[in-house]
Amino acid sequence: MQEPILILNAGSSSVKFSLFESERGGALTPIAHGEVEGIGTKPHLKLIDGDASPAEQAVFGTGHEGAIAAIHRWLAEHIGGEANLAGVGHRIVHGGPDFGDPVLVDDAVMAALKSLIPLAPLHQPHNIAAISAMRALAPGVQQVACFDTAFHRNQPPVAQAFALPRYLTARGIRRYGFHGLSYEYIVSALPQAAPECAGKKLVVAHLGNGASMCASDNGRSVATTMSFTALDGLVMGTRPGNLDAGVILYLLHHEGMDARAIEALLYEHSGLLGVSGVSSDMRTLLASKIPAADEAIDLFVYRIGRELGSLAAALGGVDALIFTGGIGEHSPEIRARVCDDARWLGIKVDETANARGGPRLSNLESAVSAWMIPTDENLMIARHTRRVLDAL
């Protein structure tokens, strides 16, 4: 194996990982993908593919350190230890105002990433924990941080601005946007997956437990639904999306809630879960007969339609709508409902194509085409990691 690269994508209860074979300046070949699930409860390592390891392995310890140690043990069995690794790439949710490109991790970078935890409290601590655990286990291996905010850094200034006093803007309070690694991958995949969309005006809908949409023109982000934090925009699994700031003031002054309680409400108890009272999982809601589950789905689809109109306006027209992410890739019903609401744009869905998952979902008479393209954030991270390592 030539210079393998390990990719880690750490969440609150899981760490997804991929191993790629690589060569300097050359192509990346996926070798194996896996995940440590159940962090905090009963973690176990599950290998999704790869022919040199068992399907599952035990994980000792319930935290991220135990998860990374289990991956490290699997790695030692698979490639002979970290000495053979070219490097490790990480998904970092928030890059703040200073990180617009992937960067080699050192002590200064670690300190900067920790300072950004208040901007992404649901994600950043786990991203950092994965880096720290890997540094302890393999201190000689170079690590690269790749940022979910970076794809949106070159948006027009007006698209990044809040109407707040300038001294707050100078302190970094502005619209950042997220899911950038996913959007960047989709743009890179268009020449092969949907060549007629390459270089055009697109709205990409990354729909999953975390959900957002991005307007891109000729491969560049123009506007996106998430902003200062990953709370804004669409309805999500446990997050509310767009919310009048006055609601926060009301909760503080009239419901007796403090900042910690409001943070938990917005990150953990709202969205599909909060509206339905049933689940944050779209599959469970679609199968449910409880009226509140239908109301949660209705709100999810409605907000996508509202934001689609806004993004089409920011683009000055749209050529294609692309679905990706867990819900976007696997739910024909949600895709059909979103496209039906977007008939005003001229989208006409081919029901057979939508049922089989595309890639093209619309018929040839559709003025705006609709597509489903699976995302691959780990491959995008691997590409960035390889480029940073090649530049050393």
Beta strands, then each sheet from edge to edge (+ up, - down):
strand 1: 5-10
strand 2: 15-22
strand 3: 28-37
strand 4: 44-49
strand 5: 56-58
strand 6: 87-92
strand 7: 103-104
strand 8: 143-147
strand 9: 201-206
strand 10: 212-217
strand 11: 220-224
strand 12: 320-324
strand 13: 369-372
sheet 1: 5+ 4- 3+ 2- 1+ 6+ 8+ 7-
sheet 2: 11+ 10- 9+ 12+ 13+
end
